[in-house]
Amino acid sequence: MVLGILMYLKVFFVGGLICMIAELIQIKTKITPARILVIFLMVGAILGGFGLYNYLIEWAGAGASLPITGFGNALARGAVEGAKTNGLFGAIGGGLMATSAGIAVSIGLSYIVSFFVSSKTKKN
Amino acid sequence: MENTEKRNEEYLLYVERETPKTGWFNSLLHAFLVGGMICCLGQMFGDIIKAYNPTMDMLRVSAWISIIIITITILLTAFGVFDRIAKFGGAGTFIPISGFANSIASCAIEFKNEGLVFGIGSKMFFVAGPVIVNGVAYSIIVGLVYSLILLF
């Protein structure tokens, strides 16, 4: 029980800290959110490529895997695992395979939702 | 001409003065709280999934967590609630996977009037496109480098 609460504290701390660093960068340098996303993605992919990010996920669970750095890590780890099991084919396609479900759900559900909802500013 | 420049300068000063100083400390705190809370929510779903499927491996569990958070985010975006959370949370909402999902859903809704192909189809990836393109490129580089290392 105590272990469970401690885990959630770690998740909260790490997830919050990553977001706070992004917010700090945004305030101090006025970089647009899209660029910050790409920068964090790159950091995650580099750390994932060297296998370092998995230690953070082991320690902080969803606090490390949910931020966009975790997405970059999943892409890099997917490529590495693919290269191990399927050779060159896996090395090229492994990254997308590891993240395919998340991307597919985002696209598919957004597509469906956009038929039912209109934006408030642009009404025909 | 000179007058306009002077007026512009004064206006900039005026904006600087009148912009509410919520202060960067507050926005950092908001980002920390909201980001941490979204991650805790994800961890909670992960624990529930693991309680029902103890044999599921970690990668599959975190993929399911992402799917659940993405689904919730898109539904909240559709109901117009997510904008309010995002305004409060700042980076706390766009750095977790919820930001990725929200950017796709809100762009799809925003540009649906421009048609199925060039409206929804292409504008959907206005923010998410760079993320996917860069991510896939990095993953291929990592995969190829790792393959090279495996060769020797």
Chai-1 contact restraints between the chains, C-beta under 6 A:
chainA,res_idxA,chainB,res_idxB,connection_type,confidence,min_distance_angstrom,max_distance_angstrom,comment,restraint_id
A,Y8,B,C40,contact,1.0,0.0,6.0,A-B,restraint_1
A,V11,B,C39,contact,1.0,0.0,6.0,A-B,restraint_2
A,V11,B,C40,contact,1.0,0.0,6.0,A-B,restraint_3
A,V11,B,Q43,contact,1.0,0.0,6.0,A-B,restraint_4
A,F12,B,G36,contact,1.0,0.0,6.0,A-B,restraint_5
A,F12,B,C40,contact,1.0,0.0,6.0,A-B,restraint_6
A,G15,B,G35,contact,1.0,0.0,6.0,A-B,restraint_7
A,G15,B,G36,contact,1.0,0.0,6.0,A-B,restraint_8
A,G15,B,C39,contact,1.0,0.0,6.0,A-B,restraint_9
A,G16,B,F32,contact,1.0,0.0,6.0,A-B,restraint_10
A,G16,B,G35,contact,1.0,0.0,6.0,A-B,restraint_11
A,G16,B,G36,contact,1.0,0.0,6.0,A-B,restraint_12
A,C19,B,A31,contact,1.0,0.0,6.0,A-B,restraint_13
A,C19,B,G35,contact,1.0,0.0,6.0,A-B,restraint_14
A,C19,B,A91,contact,1.0,0.0,6.0,A-B,restraint_15
A,C19,B,G92,contact,1.0,0.0,6.0,A-B,restraint_16
A,C19,B,I95,contact,1.0,0.0,6.0,A-B,restraint_17
A,M20,B,L28,contact,1.0,0.0,6.0,A-B,restraint_18
A,M20,B,A31,contact,1.0,0.0,6.0,A-B,restraint_19
A,M20,B,F32,contact,1.0,0.0,6.0,A-B,restraint_20
A,A22,B,A91,contact,1.0,0.0,6.0,A-B,restraint_21
A,A22,B,I95,contact,1.0,0.0,6.0,A-B,restraint_22
A,E23,B,S27,contact,1.0,0.0,6.0,A-B,restraint_23
A,E23,B,L28,contact,1.0,0.0,6.0,A-B,restraint_24
A,E23,B,A31,contact,1.0,0.0,6.0,A-B,restraint_25
A,E23,B,G90,contact,1.0,0.0,6.0,A-B,restraint_26
A,E23,B,A91,contact,1.0,0.0,6.0,A-B,restraint_27
A,Q26,B,A91,contact,1.0,0.0,6.0,A-B,restraint_28
A,I27,B,W24,contact,1.0,0.0,6.0,A-B,restraint_29
A,P33,B,F94,contact,1.0,0.0,6.0,A-B,restraint_30
A,A34,B,V127,contact,1.0,0.0,6.0,A-B,restraint_31
A,A34,B,P130,contact,1.0,0.0,6.0,A-B,restraint_32
A,L37,B,V131,contact,1.0,0.0,6.0,A-B,restraint_33
A,V38,B,P130,contact,1.0,0.0,6.0,A-B,restraint_34
A,V38,B,N134,contact,1.0,0.0,6.0,A-B,restraint_35
A,L41,B,V131,contact,1.0,0.0,6.0,A-B,restraint_36
A,L41,B,N134,contact,1.0,0.0,6.0,A-B,restraint_37
A,L41,B,G135,contact,1.0,0.0,6.0,A-B,restraint_38
A,A45,B,Y138,contact,1.0,0.0,6.0,A-B,restraint_39
A,G49,B,V142,contact,1.0,0.0,6.0,A-B,restraint_40
A,G61,B,Q43,contact,1.0,0.0,6.0,A-B,restraint_41
A,A62,B,C39,contact,1.0,0.0,6.0,A-B,restraint_42
A,A62,B,G42,contact,1.0,0.0,6.0,A-B,restraint_43
A,A62,B,Q43,contact,1.0,0.0,6.0,A-B,restraint_44
A,A62,B,G46,contact,1.0,0.0,6.0,A-B,restraint_45
A,A62,B,I65,contact,1.0,0.0,6.0,A-B,restraint_46
A,G63,B,C39,contact,1.0,0.0,6.0,A-B,restraint_47
A,S65,B,S62,contact,1.0,0.0,6.0,A-B,restraint_48
A,L66,B,C39,contact,1.0,0.0,6.0,A-B,restraint_49
A,L66,B,G42,contact,1.0,0.0,6.0,A-B,restraint_50
A,L66,B,P96,contact,1.0,0.0,6.0,A-B,restraint_51
A,L66,B,I97,contact,1.0,0.0,6.0,A-B,restraint_52
A,P67,B,I95,contact,1.0,0.0,6.0,A-B,restraint_53
A,P67,B,P96,contact,1.0,0.0,6.0,A-B,restraint_54
A,I68,B,I95,contact,1.0,0.0,6.0,A-B,restraint_55
A,L75,B,G135,contact,1.0,0.0,6.0,A-B,restraint_56
A,L75,B,S139,contact,1.0,0.0,6.0,A-B,restraint_57
A,A76,B,S139,contact,1.0,0.0,6.0,A-B,restraint_58
A,A76,B,V142,contact,1.0,0.0,6.0,A-B,restraint_59
A,A79,B,S139,contact,1.0,0.0,6.0,A-B,restraint_60
A,A79,B,V142,contact,1.0,0.0,6.0,A-B,restraint_61
A,A79,B,G143,contact,1.0,0.0,6.0,A-B,restraint_62
A,V80,B,Y146,contact,1.0,0.0,6.0,A-B,restraint_63
A,A83,B,G143,contact,1.0,0.0,6.0,A-B,restraint_64
A,A83,B,Y146,contact,1.0,0.0,6.0,A-B,restraint_65
A,A83,B,S147,contact,1.0,0.0,6.0,A-B,restraint_66
A,L88,B,S147,contact,1.0,0.0,6.0,A-B,restraint_67
A,A91,B,G143,contact,1.0,0.0,6.0,A-B,restraint_68
A,A91,B,L144,contact,1.0,0.0,6.0,A-B,restraint_69
A,A91,B,S147,contact,1.0,0.0,6.0,A-B,restraint_70
A,I92,B,I140,contact,1.0,0.0,6.0,A-B,restraint_71
A,G94,B,G143,contact,1.0,0.0,6.0,A-B,restraint_72
A,G95,B,S139,contact,1.0,0.0,6.0,A-B,restraint_73
A,A101,B,A63,contact,1.0,0.0,6.0,A-B,restraint_74
A,A101,B,I67,contact,1.0,0.0,6.0,A-B,restraint_75
A,G102,B,S66,contact,1.0,0.0,6.0,A-B,restraint_76
A,V105,B,I67,contact,1.0,0.0,6.0,A-B,restraint_77
A,V105,B,I70,contact,1.0,0.0,6.0,A-B,restraint_78
A,S106,B,I70,contact,1.0,0.0,6.0,A-B,restraint_79
A,S106,B,A101,contact,1.0,0.0,6.0,A-B,restraint_80
A,S106,B,I104,contact,1.0,0.0,6.0,A-B,restraint_81
A,L109,B,I74,contact,1.0,0.0,6.0,A-B,restraint_82
A,S110,B,I74,contact,1.0,0.0,6.0,A-B,restraint_83
A,S110,B,I104,contact,1.0,0.0,6.0,A-B,restraint_84
A,S110,B,A105,contact,1.0,0.0,6.0,A-B,restraint_85
A,S110,B,A108,contact,1.0,0.0,6.0,A-B,restraint_86
A,V113,B,I74,contact,1.0,0.0,6.0,A-B,restraint_87
A,V113,B,A78,contact,1.0,0.0,6.0,A-B,restraint_88
A,V113,B,A105,contact,1.0,0.0,6.0,A-B,restraint_89
A,S114,B,A108,contact,1.0,0.0,6.0,A-B,restraint_90
A,S114,B,I109,contact,1.0,0.0,6.0,A-B,restraint_91
A,S114,B,K112,contact,1.0,0.0,6.0,A-B,restraint_92
A,S114,B,I120,contact,1.0,0.0,6.0,A-B,restraint_93
A,V117,B,A78,contact,1.0,0.0,6.0,A-B,restraint_94
A,V117,B,I109,contact,1.0,0.0,6.0,A-B,restraint_95
A,S119,B,I109,contact,1.0,0.0,6.0,A-B,restraint_96
A,S119,B,E110,contact,1.0,0.0,6.0,A-B,restraint_97
A,K122,B,N113,contact,1.0,0.0,6.0,A-B,restraint_98
A,N124,B,N113,contact,1.0,0.0,6.0,A-B,restraint_99
